[in-house]
Amino acid sequence: MIQSPPFPLEKIWIRERGRIDPDKIAVVDGSENVTFQKLFEHAACRADQLKTLGILRGDVIAAFLPNTLFAVEIFHAVHLCGATLLPLNLRLTASEISFQVKETRAKILIAGEKKFISLAREVSGNSEFATRLVIDSE
């Protein structure tokens, strides 16, 4: 049987989950365990960073994200900003990724790991819409 969540879906899920189960483990990344409250706090901090970069509700954020805590934080931060996340597929060529970034008019391009920097620079250089390149914690 499918149960309804204990809060309306139009509320921010991660904020509500942090309120309902603040000490419950949300993410395990290697040896690091992050609670729902800490995840919300980290996502809110990342959202503030994105807003400082000029991200507004409705903007598109393109990203090369590895399977890490950083990616989970960015996913929720983008939602907190009211923006849309465009996850980029590393199996595509730089020109194919540039096309996606240009078509969506992404405002920034996030490279979640240093190994993505050269590809991200090539993509952002080919697109008139990816105005900034953000690398991991920068």
Secondary structure, 3 states (H helix, E strand, C coil): CCCCCCCCCCCCHHHHHHHHCCCCEEEEECCEEEEHHHHHHHHHHHHHHHHHCCCCCCCEEEEECCCCHHHHHHHHHHHHHCCEEEECCCCCCHHHHHHHHHHHCCCEEEECCHHHHHHHHHHHHHCCCCCEEEECCC
